[in-house]
């Protein structure tokens, strides 16, 4: 399963996850297209309120999957299949409880939740209508990502990709059915998004129920210590994924605070869809490589891990440069998909995209190195840089740059955060205490 040169392993693991996650991103993007065409700018602003919550759910699921995946790889590498299965089942219990809590508390405090996520009184009612479906179907959203990650760690990355694509395809179909023939409005868009993960779960479940790999359901009592280990090990992945929600949350408030109004909020929504695609490319590839990095670490194959991460770094930087060039040249055409009858919105979003995406070619490099350190159980280092990229630098820059340079500087803050993070990452790699040879060694190679 993990034999072959870096190029072959990259295409076997990274590319399927990237494709699957990219299709999965269509959940939110297709909603935006249908809402923009069918309901207009106000409904788009209401839907934007739910984006941070969706990203939080996805972040929690991917974090649990990544944390469990790293620990499971170590158990399998040591021949402890029973321990690996117990970790898998503990992760399932963990997210099952989390999903039920989100469903219960979200329904009890729906309006306060909408306000917390940035809904103004003007869009509160449609925002609550959209959020109701998201919180009610939250367990399926969580399990679709967790089970996909577990299938990938079990050596079947194409099955995980197929499940994500099926969920996205169902969302596209149901968006049309609910919003046009059935005329359900924004509730129809939310329902389509909520039902998509159910199809993904139905495709993934037979792998575990039929015991088609090393991981499957077994009766066991969850261990709190192992649940804690999963959360701790998966924390860098949570921060990386959650950064999408953090940045969206911060920008929603900053755009309003600096006087851009409904136009700015709607423009940031469609820019956020483009950001989601770009981040999905990098996060998908990084998540796909986690089983490879973890398995090489567990088996002590330091040379193969070094070769894998160096090859991957070149790919990530190349993809980043090409993506940024395409955005600078053609973002207007992308935005026309969402608002063909609103030239003011399209022009505004295209203009701000030059500043917003100018540093995103470094995003992939940062994500790769954070994922690599996490997969090889350097959790502290991975968490430090993940927090720097998403929890420290963006809020600081959003607070300081507009105050110092004027409100237009707001749009460059995320690129600035990625550029500064990349500088710190490079410094960590080349510093005398942590040479290029040292950072690429699995823990088992060190004395």
C-alpha positions in Angstrom: 0.0 0.0 0.0 2.9 2.4 0.7 5.4 1.1 -1.8 6.8 3.2 -4.7 8.6 6.4 -5.4 7.4 9.8 -4.1 5.7 10.7 -7.4 3.7 7.5 -7.3 2.7 7.8 -3.7 1.8 11.4 -4.2 -0.7 10.5 -7.0 -2.0 7.5 -5.1 -2.8 9.4 -1.8 -2.6 13.2 -2.2 -4.4 13.6 -5.5 -7.5 11.5 -4.7 -8.0 13.3 -1.4 -7.5 16.7 -3.1 -10.1 15.8 -5.8 -12.6 14.5 -3.2 -12.2 17.5 -0.9 -12.4 19.8 -3.9 -15.7 18.3 -4.9 -16.9 18.4 -1.3 -16.2 22.1 -1.3 -18.9 22.3 -4.0 -21.4 22.0 -1.1 -21.0 25.6 -0.2 -20.1 27.0 -3.6 -23.1 25.6 -5.4 -25.3 27.0 -2.6 -23.8 30.4 -3.4 -24.4 30.1 -7.1 -28.1 29.1 -6.7 -28.7 31.6 -3.9 -27.1 34.4 -5.9 -29.1 33.6 -9.0 -32.4 32.8 -7.3 -32.5 35.0 -4.2 -30.0 37.8 -4.6 -27.4 39.7 -2.5 -29.3 39.7 0.8 -29.7 35.9 0.9 -26.1 35.5 0.0 -25.2 37.6 3.1 -27.4 35.4 5.2 -25.8 32.3 3.9 -22.3 33.8 4.7 -23.2 33.7 8.4 -23.3 29.9 8.3 -19.9 29.4 6.7 -17.8 29.7 9.9 -20.0 27.0 11.6 -19.7 24.7 8.7 -16.0 25.1 8.8 -15.9 24.4 12.5 -17.7 21.1 12.0 -15.4 20.1 9.2 -12.4 21.1 11.2 -13.4 19.0 14.2 -14.1 16.0 12.0 -10.8 16.3 10.1 -8.9 16.9 13.3 -10.3 13.7 14.9 -9.6 11.8 11.7 -6.0 13.1 11.5 -5.3 12.6 15.2 -6.6 9.1 15.1 -4.9 8.4 11.8 -1.4 9.3 13.1 -1.9 7.2 16.3 -3.4 4.3 14.3 -0.5 4.3 11.9 1.9 4.0 14.9 -0.2 1.0 16.3 -0.3 -0.7 12.9 3.4 -0.2 12.4 4.0 -1.9 15.8 1.6 -4.8 14.8 -1.0 -3.7 17.4 -4.2 -4.2 15.3 -6.4 -4.4 18.3 -5.2 -1.1 19.6 -5.7 0.5 16.2 -9.3 -0.7 16.1 -9.9 0.6 19.6 -8.6 4.0 18.6 -10.9 4.0 15.5 -13.9 3.2 17.6 -12.9 5.8 20.2 -12.8 8.5 17.5 -16.3 7.4 16.3 -17.7 7.7 19.9 -16.0 11.1 20.3 -17.5 12.7 17.2 -20.9 11.0 17.8 -21.2 12.8 21.2 -20.0 16.1 19.6 -22.5 15.8 16.8 -25.4 15.3 19.2 -24.3 18.2 21.3 -24.2 20.5 18.3 -27.6 19.4 17.2 -29.2 19.9 20.7 -27.5 23.2 21.7 -27.7 24.6 18.2 -31.5 24.2 18.1 -31.9 25.6 21.6 -29.9 28.7 20.9 -30.3 29.2 17.2 -30.9 33.0 17.1 -28.0 33.8 19.6 -25.8 31.5 17.5 -26.7 33.4 14.3 -25.9 36.7 16.0 -22.6 35.4 17.3 -21.6 34.4 13.8 -22.2 37.9 12.5 -25.8 38.1 11.5 -27.3 41.6 11.5 -31.0 42.1 12.4 -31.5 42.6 8.7 -30.5 39.0 7.7 -31.3 37.3 11.1 -34.4 35.4 9.9 -33.0 33.9 6.7 -29.7 33.2 8.5 -31.5 31.2 11.2 -33.5 29.3 8.6 -30.2 28.3 7.0 -28.5 27.5 10.2 -31.3 25.2 11.5 -30.5 22.6 8.8 -26.8 22.8 9.4 -27.0 22.2 13.2 -29.7 19.5 12.9 -27.7 17.4 10.4 -24.3 18.1 12.1 -23.6 14.5 13.1 -23.7 13.4 9.4 -21.3 16.2 8.5 -18.9 15.1 11.1 -19.0 11.4 10.3 -18.6 11.9 6.5 -15.2 13.5 7.1 -14.1 11.2 9.9 -15.0 8.0 8.1 -13.4 9.3 4.9 -10.1 9.9 6.8 -10.3 6.4 8.4 -10.8 4.7 5.0 -7.8 6.6 3.6 -5.7 5.4 6.5 -6.9 1.9 5.8 -5.4 2.1 2.4 -8.4 3.0 0.3 -8.0 6.7 -0.7 -10.1 6.2 -3.9 -13.1 5.1 -1.8 -12.8 8.2 0.3 -12.7 10.3 -2.9 -15.7 8.6 -4.3 -17.8 9.2 -1.2 -17.0 12.9 -1.3 -17.8 13.2 -4.9 -21.1 11.4 -4.4 -22.0 13.8 -1.6 -21.2 16.8 -3.8 -23.1 15.5 -6.8 -26.2 14.9 -4.7 -25.9 18.5 -3.3 -25.9 19.9 -6.8 -28.9 17.9 -7.9 -30.9 18.7 -4.7 -30.0 22.4 -4.8 -31.7 22.6 -8.2 -34.7 20.5 -7.1 -35.3 22.3 -3.8 -34.7 25.8 -5.1 -36.4 25.8 -8.5 -39.2 23.1 -8.9 -40.0 23.1 -5.2 -39.3 26.8 -4.7 -38.0 26.3 -1.1 -35.8 29.4 -1.1 -32.9 29.6 1.3 -34.2 26.6 3.2 -33.9 24.5 0.1 -30.2 25.4 -0.3 -29.5 24.6 3.4 -31.3 21.3 3.2 -29.4 20.2 0.1 -26.1 21.1 1.9 -27.2 19.1 5.0 -28.3 16.0 3.1 -25.1 15.7 1.0 -23.0 14.1 3.8 -25.6 11.4 4.4 -24.8 10.0 0.9 -21.1 10.0 1.7 -21.7 8.2 5.0 -23.8 5.5 3.3 -21.0 4.8 0.8 -18.3 4.6 3.5 -20.1 2.5 6.1 -19.9 -0.8 4.2 -16.1 -0.7 4.4 -16.3 -0.8 8.2 -19.4 -2.9 8.6 -18.1 -5.5 6.1 -14.6 -5.6 7.8 -12.9 -4.9 4.5 -9.7 -3.6 6.1 -7.8 -3.4 9.3 -10.3 -0.9 10.8 -13.9 -1.8 11.7 -16.5 -1.5 14.4 -16.0 -3.6 17.5 -17.7 -3.5 20.9 -15.4 -1.5 23.2 -15.6 1.0 26.0 -14.1 4.4 24.9 -11.0 5.4 26.9 -10.9 9.0 27.8 -7.1 9.0 27.8 -7.2 7.8 24.1 -9.8 10.4 23.2 -7.5 13.0 24.7 -4.6 11.7 22.7 -6.6 11.9 19.5 -7.6 15.4 20.2 -4.1 16.5 21.1 -2.6 14.9 18.1 -5.3 16.3 15.8 -5.2 19.8 17.2 -2.9 21.2 14.4 -5.3 19.9 11.7 -8.2 21.5 13.6 -6.4 24.8 13.7 -5.6 24.7 10.0 -9.1 23.8 9.0 -10.7 26.1 11.5 -8.6 29.0 10.2 -11.0 29.2 7.3 -13.9 29.8 9.7 -11.7 32.1 11.9 -10.7 34.3 8.9 -14.3 34.4 7.6 -15.6 35.3 11.0 -13.0 38.1 11.5 -13.5 39.5 8.0 -17.3 39.4 8.3 -17.0 41.8 11.2 -14.1 43.9 9.8 -15.8 44.4 6.5 -18.9 45.8 8.3 -16.9 47.8 10.7 -14.9 49.6 8.0 -18.0 50.7 6.2 -18.1 48.3 3.2 -21.7 47.3 4.1 -23.8 44.7 2.3 -21.7 45.0 -0.9 -18.5 44.2 1.0 -20.1 41.3 2.9 -21.5 39.8 -0.3 -18.2 40.3 -2.1 -16.2 38.6 0.6 -18.6 35.7 0.4 -17.8 35.1 -3.2 -14.1 35.7 -2.6 -14.4 33.2 0.2 -15.6 30.6 -2.3 -12.5 31.2 -4.3 -10.4 31.0 -1.2 -12.1 27.8 -0.2 -11.1 26.2 -3.6 -7.5 27.2 -3.2 -7.2 26.1 0.4 -9.0 22.8 -0.5 -6.3 22.1 -3.0 -3.6 22.4 -0.4 -5.5 20.9 2.6 -6.6 17.9 0.4 -3.1 17.1 -0.7 -1.7 17.5 2.8 -4.5 15.3 4.4 -3.9 12.7 1.7 -0.2 12.5 2.5 -0.8 12.1 6.3 -1.0 8.2 6.1 2.2 8.1 4.0 4.2 10.4 6.4 2.8 8.5 9.5 3.5 5.1 8.1 7.1 6.0 7.1 7.6 7.4 10.6 6.2 4.3 12.3 8.4 2.0 10.2 11.6 4.2 10.6 11.9 4.9 6.9 13.5 8.4 7.4 15.1 8.6 3.9 11.7 8.0 2.2 10.0 10.5 4.4 12.6 13.1 3.5 12.3 12.4 -0.2 8.5 12.5 0.1 8.2 15.9 1.8 10.8 17.5 -0.5 9.0 16.3 -3.6 5.7 17.5 -2.1 7.0 20.9 -1.3 7.9 21.5 -4.9 4.4 20.5 -6.0 2.7 22.7 -3.4 4.7 25.8 -4.4 4.1 25.1 -8.1 0.3 24.7 -7.6 0.3 27.9 -5.5 2.0 30.0 -8.2 -0.3 28.8 -11.0 -3.4 29.2 -8.8 -2.5 32.8 -8.0 -1.8 33.7 -11.6 -5.2 32.3 -12.7 -6.9 34.3 -9.9 -5.3 37.5 -11.0 -6.1 37.0 -14.6 -9.6 35.5 -14.4 -11.3 36.0 -11.0 -14.0 38.2 -12.6 -15.3 35.3 -14.6 -15.6 33.2 -11.5 -17.5 35.9 -9.6 -19.9 36.2 -12.6 -21.2 32.7 -11.7 -22.6 34.0 -8.5 -23.9 37.5 -9.5 -24.3 37.8 -13.3 -26.8 40.6 -12.8 -24.7 42.6 -10.3 -21.7 44.1 -12.1 -20.9 46.4 -9.1 -20.4 43.3 -6.9 -18.3 41.5 -9.5 -16.1 44.5 -10.1 -15.6 45.1 -6.4 -14.7 41.5 -5.7 -12.3 41.3 -8.6 -10.5 44.5 -7.5 -10.1 43.3 -3.9 -8.9 39.8 -5.0 -5.6 41.2 -6.2 -4.7 42.3 -2.6 -6.4 39.4 -0.9 -4.7 36.5 -2.8 -1.3 38.1 -3.5 0.5 35.9 -0.9 -1.6 32.7 -1.2 1.1 31.0 -3.2 2.9 30.4 0.1 -0.2 29.0 1.8 0.4 25.4 0.5 4.0 25.3 1.7 2.9 26.3 5.2 0.1 23.8 5.3 2.4 21.0 4.0 5.0 21.6 6.7 2.4 21.8 9.5 0.9 18.5 8.2 4.2 16.8 8.0 5.2 17.7 11.5 1.9 16.6 12.8 2.0 13.3 10.9 5.4 12.5 12.4 4.2 13.3 15.9 5.9 16.7 16.3 2.6 18.0 17.5 4.0 21.0 19.4 5.9 22.4 16.4 2.9 21.8 14.1 0.5 23.5 16.5 2.8 26.5 17.0 2.9 27.2 13.3 -0.7 26.5 12.7 -1.7 28.9 15.5 0.8 31.5 14.1 -0.8 31.3 10.6 -4.4 31.4 11.6 -4.9 32.4 15.3 -2.2 35.0 15.8 -1.1 36.8 12.7 -4.5 37.3 10.9 -6.3 38.9 13.9 -3.2 41.1 14.6 -3.0 42.3 11.0 -6.7 42.8 10.7 -6.6 45.0 13.8 -3.4 46.9 12.9 -3.0 47.4 9.2 -6.3 49.2 8.5 -5.7 51.5 11.4 -2.2 52.3 10.2 -2.6 52.2 6.4 -6.3 52.8 5.8 -9.3 50.5 5.3 -8.0 49.1 2.0 -5.2 47.4 3.9 -7.9 45.1 5.3 -7.8 43.0 2.1 -4.1 42.1 2.3 -4.1 40.8 5.9 -4.5 37.0 5.2 -1.8 37.1 2.5 0.5 39.0 4.9 -0.1 36.4 7.6 0.9 33.5 5.2 4.0 35.4 4.0 5.2 36.0 7.6 4.4 32.4 8.6 6.5 31.1 5.6 9.4 33.2 6.8 9.2 31.6 10.3 8.9 28.1 8.8 12.0 28.6 6.6 13.9 30.0 9.6 12.9 26.9 11.6 14.1 24.6 8.8 17.5 26.3 8.2 18.4 27.3 11.8 21.5 25.6 13.1 19.6 23.9 15.9 17.2 22.3 13.4 19.1 21.5 10.1 17.4 20.4 7.0 18.6 16.9 7.8 17.2 17.0 11.3 13.7 18.3 10.6 13.0 15.6 8.1 13.9 12.7 10.4 11.2 10.6 12.0 11.3 10.5 15.7 12.5 6.9 15.6 15.7 8.1 13.8 16.8 10.3 16.7 18.9 9.3 19.6 
